[in-house]
């Protein structure tokens, strides 16, 4: 209990700091031509590193990384990688290392931006967030159509690049991880697998869900989204205090929940165990939809190798593993085994 309270206090301080330091740049405000909704024949606009489209009466933007040496004649995997609450695509792109992974293995990475907003009285600035379920903040309370937006980004990316539609994956950090798991549940027809960092599935099961592989990475010392429970997680909103999901979901419970959704049987297996982390989960699942939980023993809310680098003191709060655990690469090793074209592990390297 002492650790939970201490974590709550630090989380509040961190979130206040995040509110004042993230989200200052709004790419949608700089896009040439502005709102594209007036001309449906133009599905997107481009300005610098951002691509933008009109969706649900909002201008939504994203960044795309295409390795320079990709063969345009070869279809490659697509990774959707989503930032955390109050962060943005630029900060997250520097954090997650998926550019490096794409360069090494031949893939395209898309970094979308959540919608900016301000809902809580203690928030000093507008912050970006994803409508991942009962969390987080304005995006959930305003019922932002992030599922539709991400599916639209996937479709546009397939039109713009030579993407293998059978090898589309989702990842993300914190609120972005919860969003990735919502996509796994509600857009299982799109994604071959999902692997993400530091949050849980916080939406209900849908009847048309078709099992896909899911991996979640969590720091055992996470001071924001606690390993044991989301009861003290941030950012706060009204539903947290009335939704039982906020009190009975933790890293272990999340693993078992996905095991149930994926029709997994048998006891939990340990796939890797060393001094730095463990990987546990289920392999005997419907449609080979394996489930994994990676626990990094000394990690806090940032289980990536890199620190958060936004030019402020937040890097000292959200420190990474300093290269001791390359969690993004391990997530990619898991996801990239799977393809929609086969119900068995393909083990591909693009």
Residue, then its C-alpha position, 0 to 999 in steps of 0.5 A: x500500500x505504501x508503494x501504491x500511495x508513493x506511486x500515486x503521488x509521483x504519478x500526479x507530479x509526472x502527469x502535471x509535468x507532462x501537461x506542461x511539456x508535451x503537446x506544444x506543437x499541433x501538426x494539424x495547424x500547420x498543414x497546407x490547405x488545412x481541412x481536407x473535408x471539402x474535397x473528398x477526392x483528396x484523401x490526405x495532404x502532406x506537409x513536411x514530415x506529417x501526413x494528414x486527413x480529415x476524419x470525423x470532422x477532425x484533422x488527424x495527422x501522422x508521421x511515416x518512416x520508410x527506410x531508404x533501401x526498401x525495394x519498392x517492388x517488395x511488399x513489407x510489413x506495416x507497424x502502427x506505433x502510438x504515443x502515450x498520454x500527453x506525448x506526441x508522435x515526434x517524442x515517441x518516435x525517438x523513444x520506441x526504436x521502431x525506426x531502427x527495427x524498420x531499417x534492420x528488418x525492412x518495414x514501414x512505421x507509422x506514428x499517429x497523433x492522438x487528439x489534443x484536449x483538456x478535460x481535467x481542472x488540474x491540467x495546465x495545457x491541452x494534451x494528446x490522448x487515445x480513446x482506449x476505453x475507460x481511460x484516458x481523459x478527453x479522448x474517452x469522454x468525448x468518444x473520439x473515433x480513434x478506431x476508425x482513424x487508425x483503420x483509415x491510416x492503415x488503408x491510406x498507408x496501403x495505398x501510398x506504399x507497398x505494404x503487405x496487408x497480411x503483416x500489419x502490426x500495432x504497438x504503443x506506450x502507456x495510453x497508446x498500449x491500451x489503444x493498441x490492445x483495443x485495436x487488437x480486440x475491435x480491429x482483429x481483422x486488420x492486425x496480424x499481431x499486437x505488442x505494446x508497453x505499459x498498459x492493459x486492455x480496458x475495453x470489453x470483448x466484442x462478439x466478432x473478435x477473431x483471436x490474434x497474438x498479443x504481447x504486453x511489456x510491463x515494468x515491475x516497478x511501474x509508478x504510473x500504471x501499477x503492475x498489480x492494478x490500475x486502481x491508482x493509474x493516471x490520468x484520472x477521469x470520472x469513470x475510473x472511480x465507478x468502473x470495476x475494471x480499474x480495480x481488478x486489472x493488472x499485468x498478470x490479470x491482463x495476460x489471463x484475460x487475453x488467454x481467455x479471449x484467445x481460447x488458450x488452454x493449459x497452465x502459464x508457461x515460462x518462455x524466458x527467464x533471466x536476471x533482468x526479465x521474464x516472458x510468460x504466457x500461453x502458446x496453446x491457443x485458438x488460431x495460434x494466437x499466443x499470449x505473452x507478458x514480459x516483466x522487466x524487474x527493474x523497469x518503471x513506467x518506461x520499459x523502452x531502452x531509451x529515456x524520454x527525451x523531450x528536453x525537460x527533467x521528465x527524462x529523469x523520471x521516465x528513464x529507460x533500461x539504458x540498453x540492458x533490455x531491448x524491449x522493442x526488439x523483443x516485441x518485434x521478434x514476437x509480432x513478426x512471427x505472425x501473418x494473416x496469410x497463415x494460421x501458423x507462425x511464419x517466422x518471416x524476416x522481410 
